Amino acid sequence: MTERELYDRYPALADERKGELPNAAILPYEPHDGRSARTRTTTPPIQEEPVRHLFLNGPVQNGPFTFATHPGKAVGIRLAAALNAVLGSPPAPHLWNTVTLAGDLRHRRADDPSIPRHRFETDLIAGKYPPGRSSAGGIMTDADAEVADLALEMIENNLRVGTLTVSRETVPTCRACGHMTGIGGHPCNACGNTDTQERAGLHLVAEPAKDRPVLDRSDIHAAHRRQPEHLQHTAGNVAERLILSRTRDHGIDLSPLGLNGLVLDPRAGIHATVLAAARRHEADTAVMTITENAAHHIAAHGRHFREHDGTRLRYALHGRLPYGHTASLQPLYEAYRATQELKDGFVEWFLPLFSLRARTGTRPDQLPALFKHYVRAHLAKPVAADGAAFEAVRHSVSAGDAEWVTSKQALAHVMAARATTPNAAAGL
């Protein structure tokens, strides 16, 4: 396709005093309908409804690690699974970022580089999971065919309205291997060569959005009082025009647009991956669990890839967890005679939920108080969840309010519902 054709086509247990639980006061949980716990009555179990919100992890970069050795990599996956279970949404696929230069280099240096790249990445992903653990919703990568199809649909729509263009750009390129090196006099990250040249060619470009900022309140899945104003300001500190085509061995091929040898920038492709997973389940809103730092790096490139065909993508920000310090809880585990099930529930289920409440991160010295709070809720767990209390938590999850995580009673009802939900604790 020529340049002209392109433009023609796309114009402590008893003590619940304030401060004992980190980052929060232990207060009676008030649902959004304004009724107190004393006036609410038990209601029938919640009936299944169409998927309104589907939580999905920000795609994990497929590197040389396992979840057993790096549990922090699984926080977004576990958080999404926990929230989907509360809402009664179907298990979501685990999302993976495989379009990386590091992945290109790993594949080139593999013992058998003739193995197709997709299989190479799939085998590497499979090795991340502990024996007997997997994704109930399957696996999806940012180079899968359904992701590529959706991304090209979105690109074509944006080309038609002019928010994306295909234009001739001059970019720094390695003379030896042709890799786009970016600005600065550093060696080529693909081959190490230091000789670069300015090369002109057609590229996919995101034009400035004059009608709205890179991020606004509607892009963040959070109650208004929880809006990350710092992120909203810093995410826009990028060049006005962004080149969204990249030199990679693997990714969403842009040759249908006449951009031979180029793929979609993975920072945009990550958004298309989330929306593709949401479309598979016909969800109205796709909520990507992601750290604030990661959102800072991808938000601008994903600006034109956050809405398609009636589905909207929003970010649910969570903090990092000090998994490297959980061994320090062993004396507390022994003092409370914690079973393995209780310990696993705390580490794999509750802590990811709390990371949504503490999006700036959780300190190691907060872990004992968090475990005590979790145990209190476990001891208060009713035989069956109160329908109204559980519905209030569901409403909070849908509204982006994580305050319920710090309420013993609200958490206890969610635990009760989780205990009676088939496969609620299955998966990673």
N, C-alpha and C positions, 0 to 999 in steps of 0.2 A: 504494500500500500504506500503510495507516494504521500509526500507532505500535503500536497493540494487535496488529494482524496480524503485524507484525515480531516482536514478542516471542512470539507464539503459534508462529510458524514456526521461530524460532531460539533456543529456551531456550539482465835480461841473460841470453842464451840458455843458456850453460853453467852458470850459477850458479842453483841452486835452493835457496838458503839460506832459512831461516825468516825471514819478514818481507818478502821481496821482493814477494810478491803481497799487495795490500792486504786487510786484514781477515781474513787466513787464513795459516796456516803451510802450506807445500808439504809434505805428508806422503803416504806411500803410502795409497791409498784402500782401505779395508777394507770389503767388502760386509757386509750385515747377517747373512749366514749364518756369518760368523766365519772363513771360509777365506781364506788369503792369496792374492795374485796368483800365487805360485809353485805352489800346490797345485791351483788350479782347472784344469780341462781344458776344451777346446773342446767345446761342445754344439751340436746342430742349431739352425737358426734358430727363433726363437720363433713358435709358431703363433698365429693370430688367435684372440682370445677375446672373450666378451661385454664390452661397455663397462662397466667398473667405475668408473673416474674419467674425467670429461670436464672439462677446463679451459676456462673461459670468461672473457672479459674483463669486468671491471666496466663496465657500459654507459657509453660515452663521451658526454659532453654535446655535443649537436649545435650547435656555435657557428660563428662566422665564422673558420675556419682551414682549413689543409690539412695533411696529414701531411708534405708536403715542407718546409713552413715551421715546423711544430711537431712534430717527430718524437717528442717526449716523450709526446704524446697516444697514440702507438701502442705504448707499452711493454707494457701489459697484453695487447693483442691479440697482439703478437709472442711474448710469454712463453707465453701459452696455446697458441699454435700450436706452439711448440718442444716444450713438454711433452707435448702430445697426440701429436706425431710420435714422441717417445721411447716412449710407451706403445703406439703402434700404434692409437690411437683415431682415429675419423674426423675430418676437418676440421670445426671448430666454426664456427657463424655468428658474425660480428662483431656485437656488441650495442651499441645506441645508445639514449641517453636523450634523448627528444624532448619529454617532458612538462615544460616549463619555462616560467616567466613570460617569460623573454627570448625564447623561441620564439614565444609568443603575440604579443609586441610586434613581433617581426620580421615575422610574417605579416600583422599589421594594417597595417604600414607598407610592405609589398611593392608593387612597381609594379602587380601584378595580384593584389589580395587575394582575387579570386574563385577562384583556383587552390585546389583542395581541400587541406586542411592536410597530409594524408598524402603527397600528391604533392609538396607544397612541401618537406617534410622529406626525402623520398626523393631529390629532386633535389639538395638541399644536401649530403646524405651522399655521393652519387655524385661530387660535385666535390671531396671530400676526398682521393680516391685518385689517385696518379700515373698517367699514361697507361699502359695495359697491365697495371696492377696492380689486383687486386680480391680479394674474399673467396671462397676455394674453397668455403666452407661456406655462403655466402649472407649476407644481412643480416637482422637482427631488431631491431625497436624496441620500446620499452616501451608502445606504443599499438597493436601489432598485435592482430588478432582472437584468435589462439591464446593470446597473453599475457593478454588480457582475460578469455577464457573460463577459463583456469587461475586467475587472480587471484580471480574471482568464486566459483569452486569452493572456494578456500582460505578466502575470507571467510565463505562459508556454513558451512563446517566449524567455523570459529572462533566464529561466532555460536551454533552449536548447543551448543558446550561452554562458552561464556561468556567466552572469552578476548578476544573482541571483542564490543562491544555497539553498538546504535544508540540514542543518547540525546539528549535535548534539551540543548543547550549554548548558552551565551551567549559570543559571540566578537566582538572588535573588527572592524568592517567599514567600508569607505569609503562615505560617503553618496552620492558621485557615481557610482561604477561598480559597487559591490557587492562589490569584491574584499576578501578576508580580509587585514587589514593586519598582524595579529600585535600583540604588546604593544609599548608604547613610543609616544612622540609624534611619530614620523617621518611624512613624507608617504607617500601611497599609492604603492607601487612600480609599480602598473599605470597610473595616470593622473596622479599628482603632486598630487592633491587633499589638503589637510591636514585636512579635516573628516571625522571618523570618528564612528561610533555603535556602541553595544553591541547586537547583533542576536541574538535567540534563534532556534534552529532545530535540526532533527535533523542529527546528525553521526555518523560512524563513529568509534568510540573504542576504543583498546587499553587494556584493564584491566591493573592491575599483576600481574606474574607472581610469585606468592609462593613458588613451589617451586624457582626457579632464577634466577641472575643474567642480565643482558642478554647477556653473553658468558661462556662457560666453555671449558675446554680442547677439548671436542668440536666447538666451532664454528670452530676454527683448524686449518688444514691445515699442521701443522708438527710436527717431532719434539719431544718433551717439553722438551728443553733449549732449544728455540727459542720457547717460549711468550711472547707479548708481554704481560707482566703489567700494564704501565702502561695499555695499551689496554683490557685487561679491567676495570680499575678505572674509567677515565674514561668508557667507553662507557655506563656506568650513571648518569652524572650528568645525568639528564633528569627531567622531570616524571613522576610516577607514572602518570598517565593521559595518553595521547597522542591528540590528534585526528588521524585518518588520512584525513579528507576535506578536499579543497582546491578553491578556485575557480580553474579553468583553462579555457581554450578547447578544450583537447585533452588526451586521456588516457583512462584506464580509467573509463568512465561508470558511476556508482553509482546511476543512476536505477532499475535493477531492484530496488534495495533501498529505494526510496522517497526517495532523496537526490537529488532533481532539481537540476541545475545544478552538481553536485559531481563530482569525480573522485578516484580513489585517490591519496594522497600519493605522489609519485614515488620517495621513499626506500623505500617498501614495494614499489612497482611494479618497481623495479630487481631486487629479489629474485625476483619472479614471472617476470620476463623470463629470468633465468638458469635457473630451474627449467623454464620452458617449452622452452628450448633443450635442456636435458638430457633432458626427456621425449621430445622429437623423436628422440633417439638412444637412448632406453631406458637411460640411464646410472643407475647406483646412487648415485653421488655427483657432485654438481656443485660444482666448485671455482672460485670467483670470484677472479681475480687483481685485486688492489686495493692501493692504498697505505694505510698505517696511518691517515693523516689522513682519507682518504675513508671508511674503515671506521668511524672514530669518529663521523662525521656520519650514517651510515645504519643502524648496527647496531641501535639501539633501535627504530627504526621498522620494521625488518625482522624483529624477534624472532619474530613469529607467521607469517612467510613464508619460513622456512628449511627446511621439511620438508613434503612432500606425496606421498601415494600411493607410499610406499616410497623416494622419492628425497630425499637429504639435501643441503643446501647448506652449504659450508664456505668460509672465507676463506683465500686464499693471499696473504700480505702481501709486497709488493715495495717497493723504494726507488726514488727518482727518479734519473735518469741525466743527467749533464752534457753533453747533446748540443750545447749551445751552444759547447762547448770542443773538440769533436773535430777542428776544423781545425788545432789546435795539434799534432796527430799527424803532419802532413804530412812534416816532416823524418824522422820515424821510418819512415813508409811508404816514403820514398825510400831510406833506409839499408837497409831489408830488401827493397827491390824488390817491394813488395806489389802484387799484381794487384788489379784492381777487384773481382773475386770474393772475394778474401781480405778486402779492406776492408769490403765489404758484409756478409760473414759475421760479421765482428767487430762492426760497428755494429748490424746488424739482428737478429742471432741470438745471439751470445755475450753482449753487454752486457745484453739483457733477461734472459737466464738468470742472469747474475751479480747482477742487481738482486734476485733472489729470495734470494740469499746475503747481500746487503748491504741489508737492508730499511730501514735508517736513511738510506740514500742513498749515492751514490758521489761522491767529490770529484774535481775536474778533475785534481789532481796524481796521482791513482791511475791515470789512463788509460794512461800509458806502460808501467807494470808489467803492467797487464792485457793490453795488446796483446802484450807479449813472452810472457806465459803462453799466450795464444791461439796465437801462432806456434809455440811449442814443441809444443803439442798437435797442431797441424797437421803439423809435421814428423815427429811420432811416429805419425801416423795409419797403421794397418795397411791392407793391401789389403782385408781383410774383417774385420769386427768379431768379436772373440771372443764366443761365445754366452753364456758364463757371466758375463763382465765386463759385457756389455750387459744381461743379466738383473738383475745386481746394481744397475745404475743404475735400471732400471725399478722395482725394489723400492723404491729410495730415493725416487723421484719419487712413487710411490703412498703412501709413508709420510710425505711432507712433509720429507724430509731433502735439503738442497741442498749438502751438503759435497762431493759428487762434482764440482761445477762447478770447484772449485779443485784437482782432481787431474788432472795432465797425462795420465796413462794412461787414466783413466775418460773424460775428455773426448775423447781421441783415438779411443776405440772408438765413442763416440756420433757423432763426425764421420764415421767410416767407415760406420756404419750409415746415416747421413743421406745420404751420397754415393750409396748404392745404393738409396735409397727413392724411387720415382717421386713427383715433385711435392713432395718434402719441403721444398724451399726456395721453392716457389711461393707466391703471395699477396703480402701487403703487405710 
